[in-house]
């Protein structure tokens, strides 16, 4: 499960718009929104693409965001 709170904080810090991030990943804005809010799961390619767009390099940060046990 995705930790929505951490991911939203990271997106806010990036200064990028959801529409741009979604387009960079090959998703619609609503498709990305559904994944952020755990309505649909991210697949490994989407996680990789999102990490590239948001410049997330730390394994610890990736695990905290995309493999959370407790979701906000």
N, CA, C and O atoms as a DFTB+ gen file, in Angstrom:
288 C
 N C O
     1  1       0.844      -1.187       0.000
     2  2       0.000       0.000       0.000
     3  2       0.891       1.253       0.000
     4  3       1.987       1.266       0.559
     5  1       0.391       2.262      -0.626
     6  2       1.105       3.532      -0.720
     7  2       0.791       4.397       0.494
     8  3      -0.363       4.513       0.906
     9  1       1.825       4.998       1.058
    10  2       1.639       5.947       2.140
    11  2       1.292       7.289       1.486
    12  3       2.171       8.037       1.058
    13  1       0.009       7.567       1.422
    14  2      -0.500       8.747       0.729
    15  2       0.097      10.030       1.283
    16  3       0.473      10.919       0.519
    17  1       0.186      10.136       2.582
    18  2       0.696      11.357       3.216
    19  2       2.134      11.638       2.779
    20  3       2.455      12.757       2.378
    21  1       2.999      10.624       2.858
    22  2       4.399      10.826       2.458
    23  2       4.529      11.147       0.977
    24  3       5.325      12.003       0.590
    25  1       3.750      10.462       0.150
    26  2       3.825      10.713      -1.292
    27  2       3.340      12.117      -1.626
    28  3       3.962      12.807      -2.434
    29  1       2.252      12.546      -1.025
    30  2       1.751      13.901      -1.278
    31  2       2.757      14.952      -0.818
    32  3       2.924      15.976      -1.481
    33  1       3.430      14.712       0.312
    34  2       4.458      15.645       0.785
    35  2       5.605      15.732      -0.215
    36  3       6.113      16.817      -0.498
    37  1       6.005      14.584      -0.744
    38  2       7.107      14.552      -1.710
    39  2       6.719      15.263      -3.007
    40  3       7.528      15.985      -3.591
    41  1       5.493      15.057      -3.449
    42  2       5.006      15.743      -4.653
    43  2       4.976      17.249      -4.422
    44  3       5.385      18.018      -5.293
    45  1       4.496      17.675      -3.261
    46  2       4.447      19.106      -2.942
    47  2       5.849      19.714      -2.937
    48  3       6.052      20.817      -3.444
    49  1       6.813      18.997      -2.365
    50  2       8.199      19.496      -2.320
    51  2       8.810      19.586      -3.710
    52  3       9.684      20.419      -3.952
    53  1       8.358      18.741      -4.620
    54  2       8.924      18.748      -5.973
    55  2       8.511      19.993      -6.750
    56  3       9.228      20.444      -7.643
    57  1       7.334      20.551      -6.399
    58  2       6.830      21.714      -7.119
    59  2       6.176      21.358      -8.448
    60  3       5.762      22.247      -9.194
    61  1       6.080      20.075      -8.748
    62  2       5.489      19.632     -10.006
    63  2       3.982      19.466      -9.864
    64  3       3.484      19.147      -8.784
    65  1       3.275      19.679     -10.935
    66  2       1.820      19.509     -10.966
    67  2       1.486      18.047     -11.233
    68  3       2.230      17.347     -11.919
    69  1       0.350      17.589     -10.682
    70  2      -0.081      16.207     -10.883
    71  2      -0.241      15.873     -12.359
    72  3       0.103      14.771     -12.786
    73  1      -0.756      16.806     -13.134
    74  2      -0.955      16.564     -14.565
    75  2       0.377      16.275     -15.262
    76  3       0.454      15.384     -16.108
    77  1       1.416      17.017     -14.911
    78  2       2.740      16.805     -15.502
    79  2       3.307      15.454     -15.076
    80  3       3.838      14.710     -15.901
    81  1       3.195      15.141     -13.790
    82  2       3.705      13.869     -13.272
    83  2       2.992      12.707     -13.961
    84  3       3.629      11.758     -14.420
    85  1       1.665      12.792     -14.027
    86  2       0.878      11.731     -14.660
    87  2       1.288      11.548     -16.114
    88  3       1.493      10.421     -16.567
    89  1       1.409      12.643     -16.840
    90  2       1.794      12.568     -18.255
    91  2       3.177      11.939     -18.396
    92  3       3.408      11.146     -19.309
    93  1       4.088      12.283     -17.507
    94  2       5.441      11.722     -17.548
    95  2       5.437      10.219     -17.331
    96  3       6.324       9.510     -17.805
    97  1       4.422       9.735     -16.603
    98  2       4.305       8.307     -16.299
    99  2       3.428       7.565     -17.300
   100  3       3.329       6.339     -17.243
   101  1       2.790       8.290     -18.218
   102  2       1.892       7.671     -19.174
   103  2       0.526       7.367     -18.591
   104  3      -0.167       6.462     -19.056
   105  1       0.137       8.126     -17.570
   106  2      -1.161       7.966     -16.915
   107  2      -1.993       9.222     -17.102
   108  3      -1.463      10.288     -17.414
   109  1      -3.296       9.092     -16.910
   110  2      -4.146      10.281     -16.832
   111  2      -3.987      10.858     -15.430
   112  3      -3.503      10.180     -14.524
   113  1      -4.394      12.103     -15.257
   114  2      -4.328      12.723     -13.924
   115  2      -5.193      11.937     -12.949
   116  3      -4.794      11.719     -11.805
   117  1      -6.372      11.509     -13.388
   118  2      -7.258      10.744     -12.525
   119  2      -6.674       9.360     -12.219
   120  3      -6.847       8.845     -11.115
   121  1      -5.991       8.765     -13.184
   122  2      -5.332       7.482     -12.954
   123  2      -4.278       7.585     -11.879
   124  3      -4.182       6.717     -11.011
   125  1      -3.477       8.653     -11.930
   126  2      -2.465       8.877     -10.896
   127  2      -3.129       9.139      -9.558
   128  3      -2.705       8.602      -8.535
   129  1      -4.153       9.951      -9.559
   130  2      -4.889      10.264      -8.329
   131  2      -5.399       8.973      -7.678
   132  3      -5.280       8.806      -6.464
   133  1      -5.961       8.066      -8.469
   134  2      -6.469       6.799      -7.941
   135  2      -5.364       5.952      -7.328
   136  3      -5.601       5.239      -6.353
   137  1      -4.184       6.019      -7.874
   138  2      -3.062       5.258      -7.330
   139  2      -2.524       5.899      -6.052
   140  3      -2.178       5.194      -5.103
   141  1      -2.452       7.217      -6.022
   142  2      -1.979       7.916      -4.827
   143  2      -2.882       7.601      -3.636
   144  3      -2.405       7.423      -2.515
   145  1      -4.188       7.535      -3.888
   146  2      -5.152       7.301      -2.807
   147  2      -5.533       5.828      -2.656
   148  3      -6.576       5.512      -2.083
   149  1      -4.692       4.931      -3.167
   150  2      -4.835       3.487      -2.980
   151  2      -6.126       2.900      -3.535
   152  3      -6.596       1.867      -3.059
   153  1      -6.688       3.543      -4.519
   154  2      -7.853       2.957      -5.188
   155  2      -7.408       1.936      -6.227
   156  3      -8.146       1.012      -6.568
   157  1      -6.196       2.119      -6.720
   158  2      -5.553       1.189      -7.650
   159  2      -4.080       1.102      -7.235
   160  3      -3.502       2.103      -6.813
   161  1      -3.473      -0.072      -7.348
   162  2      -2.068      -0.191      -6.943
   163  2      -1.102       0.308      -8.028
   164  3      -1.392       0.227      -9.222
   165  1       0.043       0.820      -7.588
   166  2       1.135       1.136      -8.509
   167  2       1.782      -0.176      -8.922
   168  3       1.942      -1.069      -8.090
   169  1       2.161      -0.312     -10.197
   170  2       2.979      -1.467     -10.577
   171  2       4.447      -1.043     -10.509
   172  3       4.752       0.132     -10.303
   173  1       5.339      -1.995     -10.682
   174  2       6.761      -1.696     -10.494
   175  2       7.277      -0.660     -11.478
   176  3       8.154       0.131     -11.133
   177  1       6.751      -0.650     -12.698
   178  2       7.209       0.317     -13.699
   179  2       6.731       1.729     -13.356
   180  3       7.446       2.706     -13.579
   181  1       5.528       1.824     -12.818
   182  2       4.994       3.125     -12.403
   183  2       5.762       3.656     -11.197
   184  3       6.027       4.855     -11.111
   185  1       6.120       2.778     -10.270
   186  2       6.921       3.202      -9.120
   187  2       8.266       3.729      -9.601
   188  3       8.723       4.780      -9.151
   189  1       8.893       3.008     -10.505
   190  2      10.182       3.438     -11.043
   191  2      10.057       4.786     -11.755
   192  3      10.885       5.674     -11.555
   193  1       9.022       4.937     -12.585
   194  2       8.818       6.195     -13.314
   195  2       8.555       7.344     -12.352
   196  3       9.095       8.436     -12.532
   197  1       7.736       7.113     -11.337
   198  2       7.424       8.164     -10.379
   199  2       8.658       8.554      -9.574
   200  3       8.881       9.737      -9.315
   201  1       9.449       7.579      -9.184
   202  2      10.692       7.881      -8.474
   203  2      11.641       8.703      -9.346
   204  3      12.322       9.600      -8.848
   205  1      11.687       8.404     -10.628
   206  2      12.534       9.182     -11.542
   207  2      12.045      10.616     -11.651
   208  3      12.842      11.552     -11.584
   209  1      10.742      10.797     -11.819
   210  2      10.172      12.143     -11.951
   211  2      10.390      12.952     -10.670
   212  3      10.742      14.130     -10.725
   213  1      10.179      12.311      -9.516
   214  2      10.295      13.017      -8.233
   215  2      11.712      12.990      -7.671
   216  3      11.977      13.553      -6.609
   217  1      12.620      12.333      -8.390
   218  2      14.026      12.219      -7.984
   219  2      14.162      11.576      -6.607
   220  3      14.916      12.050      -5.758
   221  1      13.424      10.496      -6.402
   222  2      13.523       9.712      -5.166
   223  2      14.569       8.637      -5.411
   224  3      14.368       7.749      -6.240
   225  1      15.677       8.714      -4.700
   226  2      16.770       7.761      -4.901
   227  2      16.971       6.845      -3.704
   228  3      17.495       5.742      -3.854
   229  1      16.569       7.278      -2.538
   230  2      16.780       6.515      -1.314
   231  2      15.864       5.291      -1.260
   232  3      14.647       5.402      -1.408
   233  1      16.467       4.138      -1.046
   234  2      15.690       2.904      -0.899
   235  2      14.756       3.023       0.304
   236  3      13.608       2.582       0.247
   237  1      15.239       3.610       1.378
   238  2      14.408       3.775       2.586
   239  2      13.176       4.631       2.293
   240  3      12.076       4.315       2.745
   241  1      13.360       5.701       1.544
   242  2      12.228       6.561       1.209
   243  2      11.243       5.839       0.284
   244  3      10.030       5.956       0.455
   245  1      11.760       5.104      -0.685
   246  2      10.891       4.335      -1.580
   247  2      10.056       3.331      -0.788
   248  3       8.849       3.216      -1.001
   249  1      10.698       2.611       0.120
   250  2       9.983       1.628       0.928
   251  2       8.936       2.292       1.809
   252  3       7.825       1.782       1.947
   253  1       9.283       3.424       2.405
   254  2       8.346       4.124       3.279
   255  2       7.117       4.606       2.507
   256  3       6.005       4.587       3.034
   257  1       7.314       5.031       1.274
   258  2       6.199       5.554       0.474
   259  2       5.391       4.434      -0.170
   260  3       4.164       4.428      -0.072
   261  1       6.044       3.506      -0.814
   262  2       5.330       2.543      -1.668
   263  2       5.032       1.189      -1.027
   264  3       4.245       0.410      -1.566
   265  1       5.643       0.907       0.097
   266  2       5.423      -0.390       0.727
   267  2       5.046      -0.226       2.201
   268  3       5.539      -0.944       3.071
   269  1       4.175       0.722       2.450
   270  2       3.763       1.041       3.827
   271  2       2.811      -0.033       4.359
   272  3       1.977      -0.572       3.631
   273  1       2.963      -0.320       5.641
   274  2       2.056      -1.249       6.308
   275  2       0.834      -0.515       6.822
   276  3      -0.270      -1.059       6.829
   277  1       1.031       0.718       7.249
   278  2      -0.055       1.558       7.735
   279  2      -0.214       2.689       6.742
   280  3       0.764       3.349       6.388
   281  1      -1.424       2.918       6.292
   282  2      -1.689       3.929       5.270
   283  2      -2.578       5.016       5.858
   284  3      -3.562       4.740       6.544
   285  1      -2.202       6.266       5.570
   286  2      -3.002       7.418       6.040
   287  2      -4.157       7.671       5.106
   288  3      -4.941       8.593       5.330
